[in-house]
């Protein structure tokens, strides 16, 4: 068999939305094309930076829709980046900056195979009448320069025509906040139509450790006849670090307002270390750096003879931890890197029911997302 050659092709290159600050990227994918991944890059210019609002907050979701109703991919930005991480096995190359006139970038790849350049699983647009990439977005002009929203979209295709078996569909199947007033259990029913390739969740509470909020997870098939997972969340997180690249490092470049208890979003479910390095001549000391759940807090001061005074300045920050974007794999049937062939997907269609049981404390969770990868035929 001849070696397959692959080629990147642009759908949009450095396109600027010069007349609006809220719309939907809607790009038709080429007809009769085979696509391994779609690479998305979104960016805009800051004018009043605010750590509570990041470029990742600009897109609402990323979707690929066929023939108006068939969902081939649908994820929020955080889970989309995690699927990139789990599939490509590297962190998306974001540019995280907190400064006036800087241009932060959000990036992720939308995969349709078990890995990039998977010859057996990919999206084949020839089986549909039309296929669109859709990304609704809204730019908060309190923090970003009006009409500065821009994007680059490209896709990876094989030059030789291949004969794929199907594609891997990634999608969020439930999401939203929860205000639990007492300890208990939250159950989520799972779809049974297509075999599973991976199942995971995002537990986002900026003020608390994700393990504290939901300490135990159970994946139940056929009402207890087959229990695939029945583990504490911290043990699942540890299993993730053994299967995925670890530890994770999130870099930031920020300008500090100066003073006590400033904070920065970590984009990690658990942060082990925070390395804060001043640059320039303004800032002499960074004191009392603290780890606080899914963000870090810190003080920026300078010595003033006796004690310390608040001081503005610039910092390079490197955060080290696990659970990228507060996401974890609950169960997967990925390629085992110590075996020559992939595992078979889980035949959930042979069963009558499946659900996840999240054991939780009395807490308000900002967002609990359940995401799923399914092995689908070329046309669904």
Beta strands, then each sheet from edge to edge (+ up, - down):
strand 1: 6-16
strand 2: 22-28
strand 3: 34-35
strand 4: 37-45
strand 5: 62-66
strand 6: 70-75
strand 7: 97-98
strand 8: 103-111
strand 9: 123-124
strand 10: 131-138
strand 11: 150-158
strand 12: 167-174
strand 13: 178-180
strand 14: 184-189
strand 15: 195-204
strand 16: 216-221
strand 17: 226-232
strand 18: 248-256
strand 19: 259-265
strand 20: 268-279
strand 21: 285-292
strand 22: 295-303
strand 23: 308-310
strand 24: 313-324
strand 25: 327-332
strand 26: 354-360
strand 27: 363-365
strand 28: 367-376
sheet 1: 1+ 11- 4+ 8-
sheet 2: 2+ 10- 5+ 6- 12- 28+ 15- 25+
sheet 3: 3+ 9-
sheet 4: 7+ 18+ 24- 20+
sheet 5: 13+ 27-
sheet 6: 14+ 26- 16+ 17-
sheet 7: 19+ 22- 21+
sheet 8: 19+ 22- 23+
end
